[in-house]
Amino acid sequence: MIFKIAWRNIWRNKLRSLVVMIAIFLGVWSGIFINALSLGMTNQRTENFLSTSVGHIQIHHPDFLEENKLNFSIPNFDELNNNLLNINGANISNRIRISGMISSANGALGGNVLGITPEDEIKVSTIHNGIKEGEFLGEYKKNRVVIGAKLAHKLKVKINSKIIVTFQDQNNEIIASAFRVQGIYKTANTRFDEMNVFVYRQDLERILQSDQLIHESVLWMDDKTIVDSTITALANTYPNLKVRSWKDIAPDLAYTDDLMIQMLYIIMIIILGALAFGIVNTMLMAILERQRELGMLMAVGMNKLRLFMMVVVETIMLSLISGPAGLIISFFTVGYFKRNGMDFSAVGQGLEDVGYSTIVYFEMQPSFYWSTLVLVIITAILSSLYPAFKALKLNPVESIRGL
C-alpha cells in the first residue's frame, strides 16, 4: 500500500517530478561522462609516455643518470643482455644515448641522440607507428636519422636533408658527424619530438670506435603485473646497476594514475551532493502542499513509521527511475567515445605540449557503474530523511484546519 501511494504521489505534480528526475539523470550522466573523459586522458598520457621510449623498466649505470657521460656505460653488458633475453614476456631494446647539439643550415638545438637496433626498438616503442614522412630505420643505410616533426620544423629540414650531430666522445673531444634525414615522426608529446632523434646503433659505434657503449636497456613487459617482481629480481642480481620502473622515472604520472580512481568517486559524490539539495527542496515543497492530506492520514490512524516510509519511498522511487536511466545512457555514450574518441584538435597544440593526445578515447571501469548506482540510492535515502522528519512533526489538527 505504501509503494502504491508513493507512486501516485510522485505523479500528482508531473512537472516537478520530471524536473527532479531529469536533474538526477543529467547529474549521473554528466558525472560519468566527465570521469570517463578524465580517466581516458590520464591513461592515454601514461601510455603515450611509456610507448615512446621509456618502456616499463630501464637499466643504466648509476653515474650515467647523474652526469650523462659516454664513459658510464653498462658494465658486462653481454652477461646482462643474455639474462634479460631469458625473462619470459620481456621485449628488450639496448641503446646508446648521447646528449649533443643537433643543427642544420637554419639553426641548432640541444637534444638526445639514441643509437638503436630497429628490429628491437619497434618491440618497446611506437615511434615507428608515428612516422609522418619518409620511413623508420629499417634496412641499414649509413648515417641515417629519424627526427621529430617539431624538431624538423624548427631546423627547417625535410626528408633527405642533412643535419649535423655534435657531441663529446669518451675522451671529451668534440665530434661532429653528418646524418641524412630518413624519416620524420610525430607523437602525442611535442616536447619529446623536439628533443630526440634516432640513428642506427652501429653508426654511433663506428663513430665512437667502440661496440661496448650501451647506456640504456629498456624492457617492455607483455604482462604489466610482473614489472615490480622483475625489477626486484634484477636489482638483487645487479646491485651495481640502476634498475628503475616507469613509476620511478615519472613519479608524477604514477601518482596521477593512483589518484585518478579516488578522484572519480570524489567528483561523483560532489555532483550527487549538489543534487541532494534539489531533492530535499522538492520533497519539502511536496510535503508543504500536502499538509492537509498528511494530517488526515495521521488523523485516521496512519502511524508515524508508515508516514516516514512513504516519504522515503517517494524519494527513492524518483532516484531509481532516473538514476539507472542515466547509467544506461552514459554506458552507451562512453562506449561510443571509447571506440571513436573525442576530437580536441581545436586545442591540440596545447594538449600535445603536455603529452596528451588530440583524440581522447574514453575509459571507465565497469565497477564504477555499480558503485554510482549505490551512491544514487544512498543520496536518495539521505535526501529523504529531513523531509520525512518534517512530515512527522506535523500536527494533524492544525494541518487539517490550516488549509
C-alpha positions as CSV (number, residue, x, y, z in Angstrom):
1,M,0.0,0.0,0.0
2,I,2.9,2.4,0.9
3,F,4.5,1.8,-2.5
4,K,1.2,2.3,-4.3
5,I,0.5,5.6,-2.5
6,A,4.1,6.8,-3.0
7,W,3.9,6.0,-6.8
8,R,0.7,8.0,-7.2
9,N,2.1,10.9,-5.1
10,I,5.1,11.2,-7.5
11,W,2.8,11.8,-10.5
12,R,0.4,14.2,-8.8
13,N,2.7,17.1,-9.9
14,K,4.2,15.6,-13.1
15,L,6.2,18.7,-14.0
16,R,8.0,18.9,-10.6
17,S,8.7,15.2,-10.6
18,L,10.1,15.3,-14.1
19,V,12.4,18.2,-13.3
20,V,13.9,16.3,-10.4
21,M,14.3,13.1,-12.4
22,I,15.8,14.9,-15.3
23,A,18.2,16.6,-12.9
24,I,19.3,13.3,-11.4
25,F,19.6,11.8,-14.9
26,L,21.8,14.6,-16.2
27,G,23.8,14.6,-13.0
28,V,24.6,10.9,-13.2
29,W,25.2,11.0,-17.0
30,S,27.5,14.1,-16.8
31,G,29.4,12.8,-13.9
32,I,30.3,9.5,-15.6
33,F,30.9,11.4,-18.9
34,I,33.4,13.7,-17.3
35,N,35.1,10.9,-15.3
36,A,35.4,8.7,-18.4
37,L,37.0,11.6,-20.3
38,S,39.4,12.3,-17.4
39,L,40.3,8.7,-17.0
40,G,40.8,8.3,-20.7
41,M,43.1,11.3,-21.0
42,T,45.2,10.2,-18.0
43,N,45.6,6.6,-19.2
44,Q,46.4,7.8,-22.7
45,R,49.0,10.2,-21.4
46,T,50.7,7.4,-19.4
47,E,50.5,5.0,-22.3
48,N,52.0,7.6,-24.7
49,F,54.8,8.2,-22.2
50,L,55.6,4.5,-21.9
51,S,55.3,3.7,-25.5
52,T,57.5,6.5,-26.9
53,S,60.9,5.4,-25.4
54,V,60.5,4.8,-21.7
55,G,59.1,1.3,-21.6
56,H,58.2,-0.4,-18.3
57,I,61.8,-0.9,-17.0
58,Q,65.0,0.9,-17.6
59,I,68.6,-0.1,-16.7
60,H,71.5,2.3,-16.5
61,H,74.9,2.7,-15.0
62,P,74.2,4.7,-11.8
63,D,76.5,7.5,-12.7
64,F,75.1,7.9,-16.1
65,L,71.9,9.2,-14.7
66,E,73.8,11.9,-12.8
67,E,76.4,13.0,-15.3
68,N,75.1,11.6,-18.6
69,K,78.7,10.9,-19.9
70,L,79.6,8.3,-22.5
71,N,82.1,6.6,-20.2
72,F,79.3,5.5,-17.9
73,S,78.0,2.6,-20.0
74,I,76.6,-0.6,-18.6
75,P,79.4,-2.9,-17.5
76,N,79.4,-6.5,-18.5
77,F,76.7,-5.8,-20.9
78,D,76.8,-9.2,-22.7
79,E,76.1,-11.0,-19.5
80,L,73.2,-8.7,-18.6
81,N,71.7,-8.9,-22.1
82,N,71.8,-12.8,-22.1
83,N,69.9,-12.7,-18.7
84,L,67.4,-10.2,-20.0
85,L,66.6,-12.4,-23.0
86,N,65.7,-15.2,-20.7
87,I,62.9,-13.2,-18.9
88,N,59.6,-14.5,-20.1
89,G,57.4,-11.9,-21.8
90,A,60.2,-9.2,-21.9
91,N,61.0,-7.3,-25.0
92,I,64.4,-5.6,-24.9
93,S,66.0,-2.7,-26.7
94,N,69.6,-1.7,-25.9
95,R,70.6,1.9,-26.8
96,I,73.5,4.2,-27.0
97,R,72.3,7.5,-25.6
98,I,74.2,10.7,-26.3
99,S,73.4,14.3,-25.4
100,G,74.6,16.8,-28.0
101,M,73.8,19.6,-30.5
102,I,71.6,18.9,-33.5
103,S,72.0,21.5,-36.2
104,S,71.1,22.3,-39.8
105,A,71.8,25.3,-42.1
106,N,68.9,27.0,-40.4
107,G,69.6,26.6,-36.7
108,A,70.7,24.4,-33.9
109,L,69.1,22.8,-30.8
110,G,70.2,20.6,-28.0
111,G,68.8,17.1,-27.8
112,N,69.3,13.4,-27.4
113,V,70.7,11.0,-30.0
114,L,69.5,7.5,-29.5
115,G,71.5,4.7,-31.2
116,I,69.1,1.8,-31.7
117,T,68.7,-1.6,-33.3
118,P,65.5,-1.0,-35.3
119,E,64.1,-4.6,-35.0
120,D,64.5,-4.4,-31.2
121,E,63.2,-0.8,-30.9
122,I,59.9,-1.5,-32.5
123,K,59.2,-4.0,-29.8
124,V,59.4,-1.5,-26.9
125,S,58.2,1.8,-28.5
126,T,55.7,3.0,-31.1
127,I,57.9,5.6,-32.8
128,H,57.8,3.6,-36.0
129,N,54.0,3.9,-36.0
130,G,54.2,7.7,-35.8
131,I,56.2,8.2,-39.0
132,K,54.7,11.3,-40.7
133,E,57.1,11.5,-43.7
134,G,59.6,9.1,-45.1
135,E,60.2,5.8,-43.2
136,F,61.6,4.5,-40.0
137,L,65.0,2.9,-39.7
138,G,64.9,-0.5,-41.4
139,E,67.4,-2.0,-43.7
140,Y,70.8,-0.4,-42.8
141,K,71.8,2.7,-44.7
142,K,74.9,4.6,-43.4
143,N,74.3,7.7,-41.3
144,R,70.5,7.9,-41.5
145,V,68.4,9.6,-38.9
146,V,64.8,9.8,-37.9
147,I,63.8,13.1,-36.2
148,G,60.6,14.5,-34.6
149,A,58.2,16.8,-36.5
150,K,58.7,19.6,-34.1
151,L,62.5,19.5,-34.4
152,A,62.2,19.2,-38.2
153,H,60.0,22.3,-38.2
154,K,62.5,24.3,-36.1
155,L,65.5,23.3,-38.1
156,K,63.6,23.7,-41.3
157,V,64.6,20.3,-42.7
158,K,62.7,17.6,-44.6
159,I,63.3,14.2,-46.0
160,N,66.9,13.7,-47.3
161,S,68.0,17.0,-45.7
162,K,71.4,16.8,-43.9
163,I,71.8,17.6,-40.2
164,I,75.0,17.7,-38.1
165,V,75.2,16.0,-34.7
166,T,77.9,17.4,-32.4
167,F,78.8,15.8,-29.1
168,Q,81.8,14.8,-26.9
169,D,83.3,11.4,-27.1
170,Q,84.8,9.2,-24.3
171,N,87.9,11.4,-24.2
172,N,85.9,14.7,-24.0
173,E,86.9,15.6,-27.6
174,I,84.3,17.2,-29.8
175,I,82.9,15.0,-32.6
176,A,80.7,16.2,-35.4
177,S,79.0,13.8,-37.8
178,A,76.6,14.4,-40.7
179,F,73.3,12.4,-40.9
180,R,70.7,12.4,-43.6
181,V,67.0,12.6,-42.6
182,Q,65.2,9.3,-43.5
183,G,62.0,9.8,-41.6
184,I,60.0,12.4,-39.6
185,Y,57.9,11.1,-36.7
186,K,55.2,12.7,-34.6
187,T,54.0,11.6,-31.2
188,A,51.4,13.0,-28.8
189,N,54.2,14.8,-26.9
190,T,55.8,17.6,-28.9
191,R,58.5,18.2,-26.3
192,F,59.7,14.6,-26.9
193,D,59.6,15.2,-30.7
194,E,61.7,18.3,-30.3
195,M,64.4,16.6,-28.1
196,N,65.0,13.1,-29.5
197,V,66.4,11.7,-32.8
198,F,67.0,8.0,-33.6
199,V,70.0,6.7,-35.6
200,Y,71.5,3.2,-36.2
201,R,73.5,2.0,-33.2
202,Q,76.2,0.7,-35.5
203,D,76.7,4.2,-36.8
204,L,77.5,5.5,-33.4
205,E,79.6,2.5,-32.6
206,R,81.7,3.2,-35.7
207,I,82.0,6.9,-35.0
208,L,82.9,6.3,-31.3
209,Q,85.1,3.3,-32.3
210,S,83.6,1.1,-29.7
211,D,80.9,-1.6,-29.6
212,Q,80.7,-1.7,-25.8
213,L,78.9,1.6,-25.1
214,I,75.4,0.6,-24.2
215,H,74.0,3.2,-21.9
216,E,70.3,2.1,-21.6
217,S,68.4,-1.1,-21.7
218,V,64.7,-0.7,-22.0
219,L,62.2,-3.5,-21.2
220,W,58.6,-3.7,-22.3
221,M,56.7,-6.4,-20.4
222,D,53.8,-8.3,-22.0
223,D,52.4,-8.8,-18.5
224,K,52.5,-5.5,-16.5
225,T,51.7,-7.3,-13.3
226,I,55.2,-8.8,-13.1
227,V,57.0,-5.5,-13.6
228,D,57.7,-5.0,-9.8
229,S,58.9,-8.6,-9.3
230,T,61.2,-8.4,-12.3
231,I,62.7,-5.1,-11.0
232,T,63.3,-6.7,-7.6
233,A,65.0,-9.7,-9.2
234,L,67.2,-7.6,-11.5
235,A,68.1,-5.2,-8.7
236,N,69.2,-8.2,-6.5
237,T,71.2,-9.7,-9.3
238,Y,72.9,-6.5,-10.4
239,P,73.3,-4.3,-7.3
240,N,75.9,-2.2,-9.2
241,L,73.3,-1.1,-11.8
242,K,70.3,1.3,-11.5
243,V,67.1,-0.6,-12.3
244,R,64.0,1.6,-12.4
245,S,60.4,1.2,-13.3
246,W,58.4,3.8,-15.2
247,K,56.9,4.9,-11.9
248,D,60.4,5.8,-10.6
249,I,61.2,7.7,-13.9
250,A,58.0,9.6,-13.9
251,P,56.6,9.6,-10.3
252,D,54.1,12.4,-11.2
253,L,52.4,10.1,-13.7
254,A,52.3,7.2,-11.3
255,Y,50.8,9.5,-8.6
256,T,48.2,10.8,-11.1
257,D,47.2,7.2,-12.0
258,D,46.9,6.2,-8.4
259,L,44.9,9.3,-7.5
260,M,42.6,9.2,-10.5
261,I,40.3,6.4,-9.2
262,Q,39.8,8.3,-6.0
263,M,39.0,11.5,-7.9
264,L,36.3,9.7,-9.9
265,Y,34.4,9.0,-6.8
266,I,35.0,12.4,-5.3
267,I,33.6,14.1,-8.5
268,M,30.6,11.9,-8.5
269,I,29.9,12.5,-4.8
270,I,30.1,16.3,-5.3
271,I,27.6,16.1,-8.2
272,L,25.2,13.9,-6.2
273,G,25.7,16.1,-3.2
274,A,24.5,19.1,-5.2
275,L,21.6,17.1,-6.5
276,A,20.7,16.1,-2.9
277,F,19.8,19.8,-2.2
278,G,17.4,19.8,-5.1
279,I,15.8,16.6,-4.0
280,V,15.4,17.9,-0.4
281,N,13.8,21.1,-1.7
282,T,11.4,19.3,-3.9
283,M,10.3,16.9,-1.2
284,L,9.8,19.7,1.3
285,M,7.6,21.6,-1.2
286,A,5.6,18.4,-1.8
287,I,5.0,18.0,2.0
288,L,4.0,21.6,2.5
289,E,1.5,21.3,-0.3
290,R,0.0,18.1,1.1
291,Q,-0.2,19.2,4.8
292,R,-3.9,18.7,4.9
293,E,-3.7,15.3,3.3
294,L,-0.9,14.1,5.6
295,G,-2.8,15.5,8.6
296,M,-5.9,13.5,7.6
297,L,-3.8,10.3,7.1
298,M,-2.4,10.7,10.6
299,A,-5.9,11.5,12.0
300,V,-7.4,8.3,10.6
301,G,-4.7,6.2,12.1
302,M,-1.6,6.1,9.9
303,N,1.3,5.6,12.2
304,K,4.5,7.7,12.0
305,L,6.6,4.8,10.7
306,R,4.4,4.3,7.7
307,L,4.3,8.1,7.1
308,F,8.0,8.2,7.3
309,M,8.4,5.3,5.0
310,M,6.0,6.8,2.5
311,V,8.2,10.0,2.1
312,V,11.4,7.9,1.9
313,V,9.9,5.6,-0.7
314,E,8.8,8.5,-2.9
315,T,12.3,9.9,-2.9
316,I,13.9,6.6,-3.6
317,M,11.4,6.0,-6.5
318,L,12.3,9.3,-8.1
319,S,16.0,8.3,-7.9
320,L,15.6,4.7,-9.1
321,I,13.7,5.9,-12.2
322,S,16.2,8.5,-13.3
323,G,19.5,7.1,-11.8
324,P,19.6,3.8,-13.7
325,A,18.5,5.7,-16.9
326,G,21.5,8.0,-16.5
327,L,23.7,5.0,-16.0
328,I,22.4,3.2,-19.1
329,I,22.7,6.2,-21.4
330,S,26.2,7.0,-20.0
331,F,27.3,3.4,-20.6
332,F,26.4,3.7,-24.3
333,T,27.9,7.2,-24.5
334,V,31.2,6.1,-23.0
335,G,31.1,3.1,-25.3
336,Y,30.7,5.3,-28.4
337,F,33.6,7.6,-27.5
338,K,35.7,4.6,-26.4
339,R,35.5,3.3,-29.9
340,N,35.6,6.6,-31.9
341,G,37.3,9.0,-29.5
342,M,36.6,12.7,-29.0
343,D,38.4,15.2,-31.2
344,F,40.2,18.0,-29.4
345,S,42.1,19.3,-32.4
346,A,40.9,22.8,-31.7
347,V,43.2,22.8,-28.7
348,G,45.6,20.1,-29.9
349,Q,48.8,22.1,-29.7
350,G,48.3,22.9,-26.0
351,L,47.4,19.2,-25.3
352,E,50.4,17.9,-27.1
353,D,52.8,20.3,-25.3
354,V,51.9,18.5,-22.1
355,G,51.8,14.9,-23.5
356,Y,48.1,14.5,-24.2
357,S,46.6,13.1,-27.5
358,T,44.3,15.3,-29.5
359,I,41.9,12.3,-29.9
360,V,40.8,11.1,-26.5
361,Y,39.3,7.7,-26.1
362,F,37.1,7.4,-23.1
363,E,37.6,4.7,-20.4
364,M,35.6,3.6,-17.4
365,Q,35.8,0.7,-15.1
366,P,32.6,-1.5,-15.1
367,S,32.6,-1.5,-11.3
368,F,32.2,2.3,-11.3
369,Y,28.7,2.0,-12.7
370,W,27.6,-0.2,-9.9
371,S,29.3,2.0,-7.3
372,T,27.5,5.0,-8.8
373,L,24.1,3.2,-8.6
374,V,24.8,2.6,-4.9
375,L,25.7,6.2,-4.4
376,V,22.5,7.3,-6.1
377,I,20.4,5.1,-3.7
378,I,22.4,6.4,-0.6
379,T,21.9,10.0,-1.8
380,A,18.1,9.4,-2.2
381,I,17.8,7.9,1.3
382,L,19.8,10.7,2.9
383,S,17.9,13.3,1.0
384,S,14.6,11.9,2.1
385,L,15.4,12.0,5.9
386,Y,14.9,15.7,6.5
387,P,11.6,16.0,4.6
388,A,10.3,12.7,6.3
389,F,11.2,14.0,9.8
390,K,9.5,17.3,8.8
391,A,6.3,15.4,7.9
392,L,6.4,13.6,11.3
393,K,6.3,16.9,13.1
394,L,3.0,18.0,11.5
395,N,0.1,18.3,13.9
396,P,-2.9,16.5,12.4
397,V,-5.5,19.0,13.8
398,E,-3.5,22.1,12.8
399,S,-2.7,20.7,9.3
400,I,-6.4,19.9,8.6
401,R,-7.6,23.4,9.8
402,G,-4.7,25.3,8.4
403,L,-5.5,24.7,4.8
